[in-house]
Amino acid sequence: MAPKSSLMMPFMLIGLIGVVCAFVYDIQFPGHATLSDASFPGGANGNGNYGTDTALLDEISYKNGLMHNACFRIECVDKPWCKSVPTDVTIAGPFRPNSILSCNSQSCNPLLQLLLRKGTLLRIANDKVTDTPVMASRVFCAKVGGIKFTITGHDNLTRVLPENMAGAGNIKKLFIKGSGGQQWQRMQWDGDGYWRINCSFVGQSLSFLIIAGDDARLSCNTVFDAQWTTGQTIDSTGCQFKPSETHN
């Protein structure tokens, strides 16, 4: 967990023009960035391993979790204070836009905004910048290792937290299958990166079927053995999306 002092650092609020095409890579969206005093925890739940390279997406564009873990490339443009190197961020959760934020001009759309840390801002613009145009685009999420799964459960409730997913990054649908003879069963989004199903899988080995935000599919078989315990995390080495498995 990040030190308390790091949670109050300044952030950058970005309003992007137009509608994000969530499943097409390399489409650029013009936007406008403003330094804000808003704050959010360092890496939302389910994103602790992403360090500070995370961003929050406004709750409307977050689409009830559909955009969770999606990756964006953000670049400062058209100003002398801009740096030439863009930076990539992972969507770690939603936020409610500041109601006093002025969005009366064509360069600001309150329906699509990103909240960034100041440290991320300094990668794309010089210090002391409080207002700058940006370009943002969906990009392939590059990760090291396999997809990680954390499981919790008791009685008739099973919750799963997928992390470190490459490719689109975000999950459209997640299915679970136990060794007890069941078919694939669809899980429901439960917030904070977790998916849930009202079913007990205690004493069964578990496999997962992921349908990513770009409709790419991947089966991770026998991720947990039958002796899994609540709170256990498994790195499914070898089970990971690759560029050739995603599509525009």
ABEGO torsion letter per residue (X at the ends): XBBAAAAABBBBBBBBBEBBBAABBGBBBBBBBBBBABBBBBEBBGAAAAEABBBBBBAAAAGGGAABGBBBBBBBBGBAABBABBBBBBBAEBBBBBAABBAABAABBAABBBBBBAAAAAAABBBGBABBBBBBBBBBBBBBEBBBBBBBBBEABBBBBBBGBBEAGBBABBBBBBAAGBBBBBBBBAEGGBBBBBBBABGBBBBBBBBBAAGBBBBBBGABBAABBBGBBBBBBGBBBBAAABBX
